Amino acid sequence: RATARQRLASHPQLSVWVAAAAGAGKTKVLIDRYVRLLLNGTVPEKILCLTYTQAAAAEMVARVTDRLSHWAVCDNDTLDRDLAALTGAAAAARAALMERARTLFAIVLDCAGGLRIKTFHAFAQEVLARFPLEAGVAPHFTVLEDEAARMLRASALDAMLAADNPAVQAAWRALVRQHPADKAIALVQELLHDKAKLNAASL
């Protein structure tokens, strides 16, 4: 059940900044706001909701669809109580919202591409894919996954150490004199991973 402050924060016509401790209900407020936007007639294709992790985005999609699927089949008294808790609206206003609430599950199921609840990284990738030339990236680029990146760095390190390059060999010998071999490898991999450190080290 939403508190008065949570209902205020979820009001779709207000611009709100919410700061609260972990477990205080920020995700619930965000979901309430999302659902209230749908209740007010906003189509899901026009709503962009961003979060930090894929797990959080998936949880939000699940919680939104669970609520809307429940509204599609629950009895009128249950739906009226839910709308009262969510919006705090008077009985007459809730009656006007009930018909819309019953249709929302079907509306989100028909949403092309699914609900636009995603991570910041996924949204940035979407923007880059739409405007690659303006962003200075290759069209049809793909994002390198963490494990693939780790394997490429390891392969690059192996190739570098195996190369017949006196300067590289001398630098490697100097490094292993200061650190055990596994620590030296970890340091080089860190430099390969962090271009800013690598550039600074080369100055």
Accessible surface in RSA format (square Angstrom, percent):
REM  Atomic radii and reference values for relative SASA: ProtOr
REM  Chains: A
REM  Algorithm: Lee & Richards
REM  Probe-radius: 1.40
REM  Slices: 20
REM RES _ NUM      All-atoms   Total-Side   Main-Chain    Non-polar    All polar
REM                ABS   REL    ABS   REL    ABS   REL    ABS   REL    ABS   REL
RES ARG A   1   218.86  91.9 155.74  79.4  63.12 150.3  68.87  94.1 149.99  90.9
RES ALA A   2     4.85   4.5   0.86   1.3   4.00   9.1   0.86   1.2   4.00  10.6
RES THR A   3    78.60  55.9  71.28  72.3   7.32  17.5  74.36  99.9   4.25   6.4
RES ALA A   4    70.25  64.6  58.43  90.2  11.82  26.9  59.58  83.9  10.67  28.3
RES ARG A   5   203.61  85.5 197.89 100.9   5.72  13.6  74.62 102.0 128.99  78.2
RES GLN A   6    32.10  17.9  30.78  22.5   1.32   3.1  14.22  30.3  17.87  13.6
RES ARG A   7    55.12  23.1  53.78  27.4   1.34   3.2   7.69  10.5  47.43  28.7
RES LEU A   8   112.91  62.9 108.37  77.5   4.54  11.4 112.39  78.9   0.52   1.4
RES ALA A   9    15.06  13.8  12.19  18.8   2.87   6.5  13.66  19.2   1.40   3.7
RES SER A  10     0.56   0.5   0.56   0.8   0.00   0.0   0.00   0.0   0.56   0.8
RES HIS A  11    57.13  31.2  57.13  39.7   0.00   0.0  28.76  29.6  28.37  33.0
RES PRO A  12    20.91  15.2   3.45   3.1  17.45  63.4   3.45   2.9  17.45 108.5
RES GLN A  13   145.05  81.1 110.62  80.8  34.42  82.0  37.34  79.5 107.71  81.7
RES LEU A  14    72.14  40.2  68.31  48.9   3.83   9.6  70.36  49.4   1.78   4.8
RES SER A  15   122.28 103.3  83.74 111.8  38.54  88.8  49.20 104.8  73.09 102.4
RES VAL A  16    60.99  40.1  23.48  21.3  37.51  90.4  28.83  25.1  32.16  87.2
RES TRP A  17   226.34  90.8 198.05  95.9  28.29  66.4 188.26 100.4  38.08  61.8
RES VAL A  18    63.39  41.7  38.03  34.4  25.36  61.1  40.49  35.2  22.90  62.1
RES ALA A  19    85.83  78.9  50.76  78.3  35.07  79.8  55.94  78.8  29.89  79.2
RES ALA A  20    49.78  45.8  18.62  28.7  31.16  70.9  32.09  45.2  17.68  46.8
RES ALA A  21    77.79  71.5  59.46  91.8  18.33  41.7  70.75  99.6   7.05  18.7
RES ALA A  22   101.72  93.5  69.27 106.9  32.44  73.8  72.92 102.7  28.80  76.3
RES GLY A  23    86.41 106.6   0.00   N/A  86.41 106.6  42.82 117.5  43.59  97.6
RES ALA A  24    56.62  52.1  23.89  36.9  32.73  74.4  35.06  49.4  21.56  57.1
RES GLY A  25    22.71  28.0   0.00   N/A  22.71  28.0  20.34  55.8   2.37   5.3
RES LYS A  26    80.07  39.1  71.72  44.0   8.35  19.9  61.92  55.7  18.15  19.3
RES THR A  27    54.03  38.4  49.67  50.3   4.36  10.4  15.85  21.3  38.18  57.7
RES LYS A  28    48.85  23.8  47.88  29.4   0.97   2.3  35.31  31.8  13.54  14.4
RES VAL A  29    11.30   7.4  11.29  10.2   0.01   0.0  11.30   9.8   0.00   0.0
RES LEU A  30    66.81  37.2  65.07  46.6   1.74   4.4  66.61  46.8   0.20   0.5
RES ILE A  31     1.79   1.0   1.79   1.3   0.00   0.0   1.79   1.3   0.00   0.0
RES ASP A  32     0.36   0.3   0.36   0.4   0.00   0.0   0.02   0.0   0.34   0.3
RES ARG A  33    53.66  22.5  53.66  27.4   0.00   0.0  18.10  24.7  35.57  21.6
RES TYR A  34     4.90   2.3   2.97   1.7   1.93   5.0   4.49   3.4   0.41   0.5
RES VAL A  35     0.00   0.0   0.00   0.0   0.00   0.0   0.00   0.0   0.00   0.0
RES ARG A  36    20.37   8.6  20.31  10.4   0.06   0.1   1.52   2.1  18.84  11.4
RES LEU A  37    42.63  23.7  42.63  30.5   0.00   0.0  42.63  29.9   0.00   0.0
RES LEU A  38     0.00   0.0   0.00   0.0   0.00   0.0   0.00   0.0   0.00   0.0
RES LEU A  39     8.33   4.6   1.94   1.4   6.39  16.1   1.94   1.4   6.39  17.2
RES ASN A  40    86.38  59.6  48.59  47.0  37.79  91.0  19.99  48.1  66.39  64.2
RES GLY A  41    42.30  52.2   0.00   N/A  42.30  52.2  21.64  59.4  20.67  46.3
RES THR A  42    42.39  30.2  34.23  34.7   8.16  19.4  23.50  31.6  18.89  28.6
RES VAL A  43    70.05  46.1  68.71  62.2   1.34   3.2  68.73  59.7   1.32   3.6
RES PRO A  44     1.80   1.3   1.80   1.6   0.00   0.0   1.80   1.5   0.00   0.0
RES GLU A  45    76.12  43.7  67.11  50.8   9.02  21.5  41.70  80.6  34.43  28.1
RES LYS A  46   164.68  80.3 132.76  81.5  31.93  76.0  79.76  71.8  84.92  90.5
RES ILE A  47    12.60   7.2   9.88   7.4   2.72   6.6  12.60   9.1   0.00   0.0
RES LEU A  48    68.32  38.0  38.14  27.3  30.18  75.9  38.14  26.8  30.18  81.2
RES CYS A  49     8.79   6.6   4.91   5.5   3.87   9.1   6.51  16.5   2.28   2.5
RES LEU A  50    48.36  26.9  28.64  20.5  19.72  49.6  28.68  20.1  19.69  53.0
RES THR A  51    20.36  14.5  17.28  17.5   3.08   7.3   5.11   6.9  15.25  23.0
RES TYR A  52   178.88  83.5 164.52  93.6  14.36  37.4 120.83  90.8  58.05  71.6
RES THR A  53    72.58  51.6  68.62  69.6   3.96   9.4  66.97  90.0   5.61   8.5
RES GLN A  54   122.46  68.5 117.10  85.6   5.36  12.8  63.00 134.1  59.47  45.1
RES ALA A  55    77.76  71.5  62.21  96.0  15.55  35.4  70.54  99.3   7.22  19.1
RES ALA A  56    32.07  29.5  27.83  42.9   4.24   9.6  30.51  43.0   1.56   4.1
RES ALA A  57     0.97   0.9   0.97   1.5   0.00   0.0   0.97   1.4   0.00   0.0
RES ALA A  58    52.82  48.6  43.50  67.1   9.32  21.2  48.48  68.3   4.34  11.5
RES GLU A  59    84.53  48.5  77.11  58.3   7.41  17.7  32.64  63.1  51.88  42.4
RES MET A  60     4.23   2.2   4.23   2.8   0.00   0.0   0.73   0.6   3.49   4.6
RES VAL A  61    47.71  31.4  47.71  43.2   0.00   0.0  47.71  41.5   0.00   0.0
RES ALA A  62    47.84  44.0  42.87  66.2   4.97  11.3  47.79  67.3   0.05   0.1
RES ARG A  63    89.26  37.5  84.14  42.9   5.11  12.2  34.07  46.6  55.19  33.4
RES VAL A  64     0.00   0.0   0.00   0.0   0.00   0.0   0.00   0.0   0.00   0.0
RES THR A  65    32.91  23.4  32.32  32.8   0.60   1.4  22.95  30.8   9.96  15.1
RES ASP A  66    92.68  64.9  87.97  87.6   4.71  11.1  25.70  60.5  66.98  66.8
RES ARG A  67    60.62  25.5  53.43  27.2   7.19  17.1  23.85  32.6  36.77  22.3
RES LEU A  68     0.00   0.0   0.00   0.0   0.00   0.0   0.00   0.0   0.00   0.0
RES SER A  69    36.17  30.6  32.83  43.8   3.34   7.7  18.51  39.4  17.66  24.7
RES HIS A  70    80.59  44.0  75.73  52.6   4.86  12.4  56.02  57.7  24.57  28.6
RES TRP A  71     2.38   1.0   2.38   1.2   0.00   0.0   1.88   1.0   0.50   0.8
RES ALA A  72    36.14  33.2  15.61  24.1  20.53  46.7  15.61  22.0  20.53  54.4
RES VAL A  73   125.64  82.7  92.76  84.0  32.88  79.2  98.81  85.9  26.83  72.8
RES CYS A  74    16.32  12.3   3.80   4.2  12.52  29.4  12.69  32.2   3.63   3.9
RES ASP A  75    87.39  61.2  74.57  74.2  12.83  30.3  49.33 116.1  38.06  38.0
RES ASN A  76    91.59  63.2  87.28  84.3   4.31  10.4  20.15  48.5  71.44  69.1
RES ASP A  77    99.93  70.0  96.68  96.2   3.25   7.7  16.73  39.4  83.20  83.0
RES THR A  78    29.52  21.0  29.52  29.9   0.00   0.0  19.79  26.6   9.72  14.7
RES LEU A  79     0.00   0.0   0.00   0.0   0.00   0.0   0.00   0.0   0.00   0.0
RES ASP A  80    40.17  28.1  40.17  40.0   0.00   0.0  10.59  24.9  29.59  29.5
RES ARG A  81   146.36  61.5 141.27  72.0   5.09  12.1  71.30  97.4  75.07  45.5
RES ASP A  82    47.06  33.0  41.61  41.4   5.45  12.9  10.32  24.3  36.74  36.6
RES LEU A  83     0.00   0.0   0.00   0.0   0.00   0.0   0.00   0.0   0.00   0.0
RES ALA A  84    27.24  25.0  23.86  36.8   3.39   7.7  23.90  33.7   3.34   8.8
RES ALA A  85    16.07  14.8  16.00  24.7   0.07   0.2  16.07  22.6   0.00   0.0
RES LEU A  86     7.89   4.4   4.98   3.6   2.91   7.3   7.59   5.3   0.30   0.8
RES THR A  87    24.30  17.3   8.85   9.0  15.45  36.8   8.85  11.9  15.45  23.4
RES GLY A  88    47.22  58.2   0.00   N/A  47.22  58.2  14.96  41.0  32.27  72.3
RES ALA A  89    26.72  24.6  14.23  22.0  12.49  28.4  23.43  33.0   3.30   8.7
RES ALA A  90    71.85  66.1  55.61  85.8  16.24  36.9  65.86  92.7   5.99  15.9
RES ALA A  91    65.55  60.3  57.54  88.8   8.01  18.2  57.77  81.4   7.78  20.6
RES ALA A  92    85.56  78.7  66.36 102.4  19.21  43.7  75.04 105.7  10.53  27.9
RES ALA A  93    47.90  44.0  37.79  58.3  10.11  23.0  45.85  64.6   2.05   5.4
RES ARG A  94    36.66  15.4  36.66  18.7   0.00   0.0   0.00   0.0  36.66  22.2
RES ALA A  95    65.07  59.8  49.51  76.4  15.55  35.4  50.88  71.7  14.18  37.6
RES ALA A  96    80.24  73.8  50.02  77.2  30.22  68.7  62.23  87.6  18.00  47.7
RES LEU A  97    36.44  20.3  36.36  26.0   0.09   0.2  36.44  25.6   0.00   0.0
RES MET A  98    33.36  17.3  33.34  22.1   0.02   0.0  17.63  15.0  15.73  20.8
RES GLU A  99   137.84  79.1 131.55  99.5   6.29  15.0  50.20  97.1  87.64  71.6
RES ARG A 100    61.72  25.9  56.22  28.7   5.50  13.1  31.51  43.1  30.21  18.3
RES ALA A 101     0.00   0.0   0.00   0.0   0.00   0.0   0.00   0.0   0.00   0.0
RES ARG A 102    65.59  27.5  54.20  27.6  11.39  27.1  34.78  47.5  30.81  18.7
RES THR A 103    57.81  41.1  54.09  54.8   3.72   8.9  55.02  73.9   2.79   4.2
RES LEU A 104     0.00   0.0   0.00   0.0   0.00   0.0   0.00   0.0   0.00   0.0
RES PHE A 105    55.20  27.6  55.20  34.2   0.00   0.0  55.20  33.5   0.00   0.0
RES ALA A 106    57.98  53.3  54.09  83.5   3.88   8.8  56.39  79.4   1.58   4.2
RES ILE A 107    52.93  30.1  47.34  35.3   5.60  13.5  50.65  36.5   2.28   6.2
RES VAL A 108     8.02   5.3   1.10   1.0   6.92  16.7   1.10   1.0   6.92  18.8
RES LEU A 109   117.27  65.3  87.02  62.3  30.25  76.0  89.72  63.0  27.55  74.1
RES ASP A 110   119.79  83.9  92.64  92.2  27.15  64.2  31.65  74.5  88.14  87.9
RES CYS A 111     8.95   6.8   0.30   0.3   8.65  20.3   0.64   1.6   8.30   9.0
RES ALA A 112    86.07  79.1  62.31  96.2  23.76  54.0  72.33 101.9  13.74  36.4
RES GLY A 113    89.71 110.6   0.00   N/A  89.71 110.6  44.60 122.4  45.11 101.0
RES GLY A 114    34.08  42.0   0.00   N/A  34.08  42.0  29.16  80.0   4.92  11.0
RES LEU A 115    22.64  12.6   4.76   3.4  17.88  44.9   4.76   3.3  17.88  48.1
RES ARG A 116    64.18  26.9  63.17  32.2   1.01   2.4  22.88  31.3  41.30  25.0
RES ILE A 117    11.17   6.4   0.12   0.1  11.06  26.6   0.12   0.1  11.06  30.0
RES LYS A 118    43.19  21.1  41.98  25.8   1.21   2.9  21.34  19.2  21.85  23.3
RES THR A 119    11.55   8.2  11.55  11.7   0.00   0.0   6.42   8.6   5.12   7.7
RES PHE A 120    91.19  45.6  87.40  54.1   3.79   9.9  87.99  53.3   3.21   9.2
RES HIS A 121   148.43  81.1 140.93  98.0   7.51  19.2 106.89 110.2  41.54  48.3
RES ALA A 122    37.68  34.6  29.21  45.1   8.47  19.3  32.95  46.4   4.73  12.5
RES PHE A 123    58.61  29.3  58.61  36.3   0.00   0.0  58.61  35.5   0.00   0.0
RES ALA A 124    50.28  46.2  45.55  70.3   4.73  10.8  49.95  70.3   0.33   0.9
RES GLN A 125    77.47  43.3  75.22  55.0   2.25   5.4  13.34  28.4  64.13  48.6
RES GLU A 126    44.28  25.4  37.47  28.3   6.81  16.2  30.95  59.9  13.33  10.9
RES VAL A 127    59.62  39.2  59.59  53.9   0.03   0.1  59.60  51.8   0.02   0.0
RES LEU A 128    62.83  35.0  62.52  44.7   0.30   0.8  62.83  44.1   0.00   0.0
RES ALA A 129    62.82  57.8  41.34  63.8  21.48  48.9  43.71  61.6  19.12  50.6
RES ARG A 130   167.09  70.2 138.06  70.4  29.03  69.1  39.81  54.4 127.29  77.1
RES PHE A 131   102.00  51.0 101.59  62.9   0.41   1.1 102.00  61.8   0.00   0.0
RES PRO A 132    20.18  14.7  20.18  18.4   0.00   0.0  20.18  16.7   0.00   0.0
RES LEU A 133   139.63  77.8 119.55  85.5  20.08  50.5 121.70  85.5  17.94  48.3
RES GLU A 134   139.02  79.8  97.45  73.7  41.58  99.0  65.11 125.9  73.92  60.3
RES ALA A 135    50.37  46.3  13.43  20.7  36.93  84.0  25.81  36.4  24.56  65.0
RES GLY A 136    69.06  85.2   0.00   N/A  69.06  85.2  36.07  99.0  32.99  73.9
RES VAL A 137    51.15  33.7  39.83  36.1  11.32  27.3  47.22  41.0   3.92  10.6
RES ALA A 138    68.03  62.5  54.77  84.5  13.25  30.1  60.44  85.1   7.58  20.1
RES PRO A 139    68.34  49.8  56.70  51.7  11.63  42.3  56.76  46.9  11.58  71.9
RES HIS A 140   180.81  98.8 143.75  99.9  37.05  94.8 108.52 111.8  72.28  84.1
RES PHE A 141    56.88  28.5  32.61  20.2  24.27  63.1  41.08  24.9  15.80  45.2
RES THR A 142   124.95  88.9  99.94 101.3  25.01  59.6  70.47  94.6  54.48  82.4
RES VAL A 143    76.51  50.3  57.14  51.7  19.37  46.7  60.96  53.0  15.55  42.2
RES LEU A 144    98.82  55.0  77.74  55.6  21.08  53.0  80.57  56.6  18.24  49.1
RES GLU A 145   121.52  69.8 118.59  89.7   2.93   7.0  50.59  97.8  70.93  57.9
RES ASP A 146   126.06  88.3 118.99 118.4   7.07  16.7  38.97  91.7  87.09  86.9
RES GLU A 147    99.25  57.0  94.66  71.6   4.59  10.9  59.55 115.2  39.70  32.4
RES ALA A 148    39.61  36.4  34.42  53.1   5.19  11.8  37.87  53.3   1.75   4.6
RES ALA A 149    17.12  15.7  16.30  25.2   0.81   1.9  16.84  23.7   0.28   0.7
RES ARG A 150   118.95  49.9 118.75  60.5   0.20   0.5  55.01  75.2  63.94  38.8
RES MET A 151   111.58  57.8 105.22  69.6   6.36  15.2  87.57  74.5  24.01  31.8
RES LEU A 152   104.81  58.4 101.66  72.7   3.15   7.9 102.16  71.7   2.65   7.1
RES ARG A 153    55.62  23.4  53.78  27.4   1.84   4.4  18.81  25.7  36.81  22.3
RES ALA A 154    27.82  25.6  26.93  41.6   0.89   2.0  27.62  38.9   0.19   0.5
RES SER A 155    65.29  55.2  58.66  78.3   6.63  15.3  25.27  53.8  40.03  56.1
RES ALA A 156    50.69  46.6  38.02  58.7  12.67  28.8  46.54  65.5   4.15  11.0
RES LEU A 157     3.91   2.2   3.67   2.6   0.24   0.6   3.91   2.7   0.00   0.0
RES ASP A 158    94.59  66.3  88.44  88.0   6.15  14.5  29.82  70.2  64.78  64.6
RES ALA A 159    65.03  59.8  50.88  78.5  14.15  32.2  59.60  83.9   5.43  14.4
RES MET A 160    69.48  36.0  61.38  40.6   8.09  19.3  37.42  31.8  32.06  42.5
RES LEU A 161    42.10  23.4  31.68  22.7  10.42  26.2  31.84  22.4  10.26  27.6
RES ALA A 162    87.44  80.4  49.88  77.0  37.56  85.4  60.68  85.5  26.76  70.9
RES ALA A 163    45.24  41.6  34.27  52.9  10.97  25.0  43.94  61.9   1.29   3.4
RES ASP A 164   146.64 102.7 113.24 112.7  33.39  79.0  42.85 100.9 103.78 103.5
RES ASN A 165    59.85  41.3  58.67  56.7   1.18   2.8   6.12  14.7  53.73  51.9
RES PRO A 166   105.20  76.7  96.25  87.7   8.95  32.5 103.09  85.1   2.11  13.1
RES ALA A 167    73.66  67.7  58.72  90.6  14.95  34.0  67.57  95.2   6.09  16.1
RES VAL A 168    36.13  23.8  33.01  29.9   3.12   7.5  35.69  31.0   0.44   1.2
RES GLN A 169    50.65  28.3  50.62  37.0   0.04   0.1  20.96  44.6  29.69  22.5
RES ALA A 170    46.99  43.2  41.60  64.2   5.39  12.3  42.97  60.5   4.02  10.7
RES ALA A 171    63.97  58.8  50.33  77.7  13.64  31.0  58.84  82.9   5.13  13.6
RES TRP A 172    47.92  19.2  44.79  21.7   3.14   7.4  26.87  14.3  21.05  34.1
RES ARG A 173   128.73  54.1 128.62  65.6   0.11   0.3  55.13  75.3  73.60  44.6
RES ALA A 174    41.71  38.4  39.28  60.6   2.43   5.5  39.87  56.1   1.84   4.9
RES LEU A 175    46.53  25.9  43.14  30.9   3.39   8.5  46.36  32.6   0.17   0.5
RES VAL A 176    51.85  34.1  35.39  32.0  16.47  39.7  35.39  30.7  16.46  44.7
RES ARG A 177   174.76  73.4 137.25  70.0  37.51  89.3  68.39  93.5 106.38  64.5
RES GLN A 178   139.26  77.9 110.30  80.6  28.97  69.0  29.66  63.1 109.60  83.1
RES HIS A 179    60.94  33.3  56.54  39.3   4.40  11.2  35.36  36.4  25.58  29.8
RES PRO A 180    92.97  67.8  79.64  72.6  13.34  48.5  92.31  76.2   0.66   4.1
RES ALA A 181    59.83  55.0  52.02  80.3   7.81  17.8  52.02  73.3   7.81  20.7
RES ASP A 182   108.21  75.8  96.30  95.9  11.90  28.1  46.83 110.2  61.38  61.2
RES LYS A 183    99.15  48.4  95.54  58.6   3.62   8.6  50.10  45.1  49.06  52.3
RES ALA A 184     0.00   0.0   0.00   0.0   0.00   0.0   0.00   0.0   0.00   0.0
RES ILE A 185    63.17  35.9  63.17  47.1   0.00   0.0  63.17  45.5   0.00   0.0
RES ALA A 186    51.06  46.9  44.20  68.2   6.86  15.6  46.65  65.7   4.41  11.7
RES LEU A 187    49.39  27.5  48.33  34.6   1.06   2.7  48.51  34.1   0.88   2.4
RES VAL A 188    17.71  11.7  17.70  16.0   0.01   0.0  17.70  15.4   0.01   0.0
RES GLN A 189    53.93  30.2  53.11  38.8   0.82   1.9  11.46  24.4  42.47  32.2
RES GLU A 190    75.39  43.3  69.37  52.5   6.02  14.3  33.45  64.7  41.94  34.2
RES LEU A 191    54.49  30.3  54.49  39.0   0.00   0.0  54.49  38.3   0.00   0.0
RES LEU A 192    55.42  30.9  38.42  27.5  17.01  42.8  38.59  27.1  16.83  45.3
RES HIS A 193   121.40  66.4 101.04  70.2  20.37  52.1  69.42  71.5  51.99  60.5
RES ASP A 194    46.46  32.5  42.22  42.0   4.24  10.0  10.70  25.2  35.76  35.7
RES LYS A 195   156.50  76.3 152.68  93.7   3.81   9.1  95.34  85.8  61.15  65.1
RES ALA A 196    73.52  67.6  58.73  90.6  14.79  33.6  65.61  92.4   7.91  20.9
RES LYS A 197    97.72  47.7  91.95  56.4   5.77  13.7  65.15  58.6  32.57  34.7
RES LEU A 198    71.10  39.6  70.98  50.8   0.12   0.3  70.98  49.8   0.12   0.3
RES ASN A 199    90.74  62.6  90.34  87.3   0.39   1.0  24.14  58.1  66.60  64.4
RES ALA A 200    63.44  58.3  48.74  75.2  14.70  33.4  50.21  70.7  13.23  35.1
RES ALA A 201    70.38  64.7  31.02  47.9  39.36  89.5  43.16  60.8  27.22  72.1
RES SER A 202    90.75  76.7  50.59  67.5  40.16  92.5  48.63 103.6  42.11  59.0
RES LEU A 203   185.07 103.1 122.07  87.3  63.00 158.4 152.41 107.0  32.66  87.9
END  Absolute sums over single chains surface
CHAIN  1 A    13265.4      10840.7       2424.7       8299.6       4965.8
END  Absolute sums over all chains
TOTAL         13265.4      10840.7       2424.7       8299.6       4965.8
